[in-house]
Amino acid sequence: MTDASGAAHTIVRAALVKIDPEVTLTAVDTLDLRAHAKVSAVVGVPLRQLQQRRDVAAFAASAPIAAVKGLLEMLAVAPLEKTIELLGEHAESPTYDQLSDAVDQLLASGATSDDVVAVLAYAIGESFPATPHCRRLFEEREVLALPELPDMVAPTVLAAPRQVSAEIREQRRARREEEKRRKKTASSARPPRPTKAKGGPARPDARATTPASVMGPVPEERRRLLLTPLEIARFDDDHPLVGAVLVVEIPFDAKDREQPDVKSKDRPVLVVAASSEELLVRPIYSNLSPARTLFQPWRRVGLDHVSYIADARVIVAKPANVPPPQLGQLTTPEWNSLT
């Protein structure tokens, strides 16, 4: 972990301590965290413990960062959408003054300081371009100042050895000796095992199992996608469209200088989860970048050039035509290589 990411994680944890515990616990209580494959243990187990123990500060200070960030995302999503709306065309990379004004407008519209803390800390945790401005707001606005994380004593892994009395040790020794004598007596009373004559025909072994070549290979299971708590509440990763490569409208990450009025483009995507109205997708591009990897089945699904799939997931509206224009469906090995 770099110093920068470590500092960001500290801010994420401190923000959760800052937010009213009742607000946090109310959000946690809405989650269905019964054991199932959709929630990884590293996220689900700490959140279930928080539902039971009700100690937000302890959770914030000691839970795995993936669980802390997942919970903060739940608290941040609604005010973040409002902040993006207030920033308008500057949402992608606002200046400090633009972000500060948006925060003021957010508070004036009825949002709480807890909402602002969640938004700023979430942006820092996800390394948004406005991260330096978010840090500055935490430092300059007293109402947003973050607390120190509480000191948590890690539980001892190994329990202290129990003291065993001499009497108990003697009883255990006597039992071991008795067990040795019993096994020796049983072994001497057992009849000798029959021997097989050399050169004779081998007898078939009744315990022999069916050869693997006859049974055939065990089919590979599709790997389950690890979703955030918010994505679990919003999408179904067993939806029939999961694994399909579709063509849908994807908004641009930034304004196109050559076509400033064009804000989106029809693009192939891989569906990773879906609902009745929305799709959670990974867009597919023709150019390589640090945040994209080779989409190996590009030729098989009908794309006409080498393609690269984005690591980030994007939410898009589900097209009106059902099913959407479908290029192909990933095989299980292809899916597993990408998840």
N, C-alpha and C positions, 0 to 999 in steps of 0.2 A: 504494500500500500504506500503510495506517495504521500508526502507531507500535505499536499493540497487536498487529496481525497480524504485523508485522516481528519483534517480541519473541517471539511465539509460534513463529514459524518458526525463530528462533535456538535456542529450547529444543528443538524437534523435532530439529534437526540435532545439537545437543550431546548429546541423549539417545542418538542412534545412535552417537556416538563413545564414550559411556560404556559401552554394552552390549558384552559380550565379542565381539570380531570373529569368533571361531569360531562362535558362536551365530548371528550375522547371516549369515555366509557359508553355513552349513548350510541356512538358510532360503532364501537366494537360489538355491542349487544345485538346489532342488526345482522351480524355475520353468521352464516351457517358454517361452523368449523368442525362439523362431524368428520371423522376420519374418512377421507376418500382421496382418489388419485389426483384430483384437480388442485389440491393445495399441497405444496411441498412441506415436509415435516419442519424444515428450518423456519418456515413462516407460520404454519398452522399451529404447531405445538405452543410456541410462546404466546400467540394470540388467545388460544384456549385457556392457558394459564392466567392471562390477564383478565379474561371473563370471570374466572373463579376467584382470583386473589384481589382484584380491584386496586392494585398498586401500580399506578401509571408511572411514577418516578422510577421505581425499580425496573419496570419494563423498559423505559427509555434508556436507562443507564446500562443495562446488562443484556438485553435481548439481541439476537443477531441483527445486523444492520438491515438485512433484507426485510425482516418483519417490521422494524421501526419505519423504514421508508414506505412500505406498503400501507401501514396505518396512516402515516402522514399524507400519503396520496389521497386517501379517502377524505380526509379533512380539507384538503386543498382544492379538490377538483371543481367544486361549484364556484368558490370565489376566484379561482384561476380563470375559469371561462369568462367571468364578468370582467376581470382585469384585462384579458386579451381583447374583449369587446371595447373597453374604454380606450385602450391604446391604439386600436384601429390598425392603420397601415404601418405603425411603428412597433407592432407587437413582437415582431421577430427579433429586433435588436434596438430597444429603446435607449435613449440617453437617460442620464440620471434625473434630469428635470422632468422628462416625460413620464418616467416611472413614478417619481415622487408625486406628480400631479394625479396620476391614475390611482395611486393609493389614497390620496385625499378624497377623490371622487368616490372611491369604493367605500370609504368610511362614511361619507356624507349620504350614500345611498342606503345605509342601514347595516352594513357589514360591521363586524366586531374587530377588535385588535387581534383576537385569536385567529380570525380569518386571514388577516394580513400576515401574521406570523407564519401560518401554515403555507401561504403562497410563497413568501420570500424564502423560507427554509427549503421548500420543495424545489424551487428554482435553483438554489445553491446545490442541493443534493443531486440534481440531474444535470448540473453544469450548463445551465442556460447561458446564452450570451450576456444576459443582464446580471450575471452572478456578482460582479464587483459592485454594481449599484445596490443590489440586495444587501450585501455585507455593509455597505455604507449606511443604508437606512437603519439597519440594526444598531450600528454604532452611534448614529446621530440622533435618533428619536428615543427619548427616554421611555416612552410607553411601550416600545418594542424591544427594549434591552433584554437580552437572554440571560437566564440564571446559570450559575455553575451547576455542573452535573453532580448529583449526590455520590458520595463514596460508597461503593457497594463491595461488600466482602464476598469474594467468590466462595461457593460452598466447597468444603473439603471433599476430594474425590474418594480418598481411602479413609475408612473409619479407623479410629485408634484400636489397636489389638486388645481383645478382652483378656483379662487375667484368668488363667485356668488353675484351679487348685491341684495339689499333688494327688488328692484322692481321685479326682476325675481323670487325671492323666493315667493313673494306675488302672482304673476301670477300662479306659480305652485300650491300653496295652493288652489287658487280659482278653478283651473281645477280639483283638487282632490275632492273638495267639490261638484262640479257640477256632477262629475262621480258618487259619492255616491248617490245623489238625483235621478239621472237617473236610476240607478240600483234598488233603492227602489221603484220607481214608476212602473217600468216594473214588479217587483216581485208581487206587489199588484194587478196588472191587469191580471195576469196569472190565468187561471181556475184551480180549485183544481184537484189534481191527483186522478184517480179512485183507489179505494181500492179493494182488492181481498177478497171474502167471505171465512171465515175460513172453512176448511174441504172440500172445493171444489177441483175438479181435477186441478192439476197444468197445466198451459198452457205452451206449448213448447216455449222456448226462441229462437226467430228467429236469435238472435245474437250469439247463441252458435257456437263454432268453432269445427272443426273435432278433435276428441280426438287424443292425441299423439300416443296412442297404435294403432290407425287405420292408421295414417300417417306413422308410423315407425320411427326409429331413424335417425337423420340427419347424413349422412356419414361424417367421419372425413377427413379433407383435409390434404394432405401431406405438412409438414412444409418446407419452402424454406430455402436452405442453404445460409448462409451469406458468400459470397466470397470476397476476396480482389480485388481491382481494377485490378490488374495484372491478377488474375484468371478469372475475368469477361471477360477481353479482349481475353483470351486464350481458355476458355472452355465454354461449353453450359451445364447448369444444368437442362435443359429439354431434354437432349439426351436420346434416348430409353434405353441405358445401365445403366442409373442412378438408383441406388437401387439394381442392380444385384450383386450377389456374384460370382466372377470369380476366376480362378486360373491363375496367371500371374507371370512373373519373377521379383523378387524384389531384388535390390542390398542390400548387408549387410551394416549395420551401421558402423561396424568395421571389421578388419581382423580376420578371424577365425584362432586361434592358431593351431588347429588340422589339418585344411585344408587351409593353407595360399594362395593356388592358386585358391580357390573357392571364387568368389566375389558376387555371387547371388544365389537365390534359388527360385524354384516355390512355391508360397504361395497363399492361398486364400486371397481375398481382397474384400472390399465393394467399388463399384464405386460411387463417389459422384458428378462427372461431367466428361465430355468427349468432345473430338473434333474428327475430322476425322483421326488424327494420334496419339493422346495421350489420356491417362486416368488420371484423378485425383482420387486417391484411398486412403483408409485407410486400411493398412495391418492388417491381423488377425493372431494371434499367439497362441501357446499352453501354454505359460507361462505368469503369471500375473506380472505386473510391475507398478510403480506409474503412468506411462504415458499410461496405458491401462485400459480398463473397460470390464466387462463381456459382451460377445457377446451372448445375450440370445437366439436368434434363431439358435444356432449352430447345434442342433440336427435336426431341421426341414429342414435346407438347405442341410443336408447330411454329415456334418462333424462328424468324429468318436470319438471326445473327446471334453471336455469342452474347449472353446476357448475365447480369449480376443482380443478386437479390439483396435488398436492404436488411440490415440487422434490426432496425427500428420497426415497430408496429404502428399502423395508422388506422384510425376509425373512419369509415366512409359509409355513406347511405347505401342501403341495399337497392340495386336497380329495380325499376318497376317490373321489367320482364322477368318472369320466373320460369326456369332458372336463367341467370344472366348468360351472356355469350361465353361459352366455356371452351377453353383451348385444350384442356386435358386434365387428368387426375394423377397426382403423384403416387407412385408405388410406395409400399411400406419402407423398403430400404432407402428410397430417395427422400422420403419424409424424415426418416431417422437421421440421415446425414446432415439435415438442415436444422434440427431441433436439439 
